[in-house]
Amino acid sequence: MKKQHINGKDYELIKDYRDGFDLTEVSEKLTEYFDNYDYILGDWAYGKLRLKGFCDKKNKIFKPINDYEEIESYIKDNCAYNCRYFILKKINS
């Protein structure tokens, strides 16, 4: 997909469902808290952007709750039905 440079870091926009990605909003919300995550899910609820970090199993901060392989289940169970969302994958330089 499309490479994004956000707050000094590079990401690949691997999914942009219903045009959920908004660079300005993401730049304001994406803090250093998310630096150790391999993927960032952004979803829209009540007009507000929510972010959640996910990891590959080899990541040192991996826990089952943030397993990237479960991201579709997370979207189904924790996001509004048919909401706009996006997934960013961190590009390690």
C-alpha positions as CSV (number, residue, x, y, z in Angstrom):
1,M,0.0,0.0,0.0
2,K,1.2,3.5,0.7
3,K,4.1,4.6,2.8
4,Q,3.4,7.2,5.5
5,H,5.9,9.3,7.4
6,I,4.3,10.2,10.8
7,N,6.0,12.0,13.6
8,G,9.4,11.0,12.5
9,K,8.6,7.3,11.9
10,D,7.7,5.3,8.7
11,Y,4.6,3.2,8.4
12,E,2.9,1.3,5.6
13,L,-0.8,1.8,5.3
14,I,-1.8,-1.8,4.8
15,K,-5.6,-1.3,5.1
16,D,-7.8,1.7,4.7
17,Y,-11.4,0.6,5.2
18,R,-14.0,3.2,4.2
19,D,-11.3,6.0,4.0
20,G,-10.6,5.7,7.8
21,F,-7.0,7.0,7.5
22,D,-6.7,10.7,8.2
23,L,-3.0,11.8,8.4
24,T,-3.7,15.0,10.5
25,E,-5.8,13.1,13.1
26,V,-3.3,10.2,13.3
27,S,-0.3,12.6,13.7
28,E,-2.0,14.2,16.6
29,K,-2.9,10.9,18.4
30,L,0.1,8.7,17.6
31,T,2.5,9.2,20.5
32,E,5.7,7.5,21.6
33,Y,3.5,5.0,23.6
34,F,3.0,3.2,20.3
35,D,6.7,3.0,19.3
36,N,7.1,-0.6,20.3
37,Y,4.1,-2.0,18.5
38,D,4.4,-3.5,15.0
39,Y,0.9,-2.5,13.9
40,I,-1.5,0.3,14.8
41,L,-5.2,0.0,14.3
42,G,-7.2,3.2,14.1
43,D,-11.0,3.1,14.2
44,W,-13.6,5.8,14.4
45,A,-16.3,5.8,17.1
46,Y,-18.7,8.7,17.6
47,G,-16.6,10.9,15.4
48,K,-13.4,10.3,17.4
49,L,-10.3,8.3,16.4
50,R,-9.2,5.5,18.7
51,L,-5.8,3.8,18.4
52,K,-4.7,0.4,19.5
53,G,-1.3,-1.3,19.1
54,F,-0.7,-4.9,18.0
55,C,2.4,-7.1,17.8
56,D,3.9,-10.0,16.0
57,K,4.6,-13.0,18.2
58,K,8.4,-12.3,18.1
59,N,8.0,-8.8,19.6
60,K,9.3,-8.6,23.2
61,I,6.1,-6.8,24.4
62,F,3.8,-9.4,22.8
63,K,0.8,-10.5,24.8
64,P,-2.2,-12.5,23.6
65,I,-4.4,-9.3,24.0
66,N,-2.3,-7.5,21.3
67,D,-1.7,-10.4,18.9
68,Y,-1.8,-9.1,15.4
69,E,-3.3,-12.4,14.2
70,E,-6.4,-11.6,16.2
71,I,-6.9,-8.1,14.8
72,E,-10.0,-9.1,12.7
73,S,-11.6,-10.5,15.9
74,Y,-10.8,-7.3,17.7
75,I,-12.4,-5.2,15.0
76,K,-15.5,-7.4,15.1
77,D,-15.8,-7.5,18.9
78,N,-14.6,-4.0,19.9
79,C,-15.4,-1.6,17.0
80,A,-18.7,-0.2,15.8
81,Y,-20.3,-2.2,13.1
82,N,-19.0,-1.3,9.7
83,C,-16.9,1.6,11.1
84,R,-14.2,3.3,9.2
85,Y,-10.7,2.0,10.2
86,F,-7.2,1.6,9.0
87,I,-4.1,-0.5,9.8
88,L,-0.6,0.8,9.8
89,K,2.5,-1.5,9.8
90,K,5.7,0.0,11.3
91,I,8.6,0.0,8.8
92,N,11.9,-0.7,10.7
93,S,14.7,1.3,9.2
